[in-house]
Amino acid sequence: MTTLRVHLRFPPEIVKRPIIHEIGHAFDIVTNIRRANITLEEGWADLEISGDSREIEKAVDTLRSWGVRVDPIEGDVIE
């Protein structure tokens, strides 16, 4: 099993959409929200994604195709 830590930034036009829920159901992955700040206008989340590396890659590609900025996080998410 692989774990990827990423920082997600949601554009205003999709901030109300349950993005993390959707990828958790669309792919064979487990998502763990470590930190987040979501408002009506914008949002970001630090997320751990665990599962098969191919499933994680497909989930990240899908997030990007929806307009979510996905950046890797180095080290532990919680300081």
C-alpha angles and dihedrals in degrees: 000000000000127000122203123189115207140173111225124200116194121209117229095253093063103028092108093052117099093239098161092048091050096053091045089059098037095054136038093254139114118229124203119187107214099175135353145169117196126174132168090266105038144355149189135190137188105220137184113210117194129186142072111345092236092054091048091050091051091049092050091047089051092050090052092048088056091055099259114142108229120195125174118243120220119214126355119345095217113059 
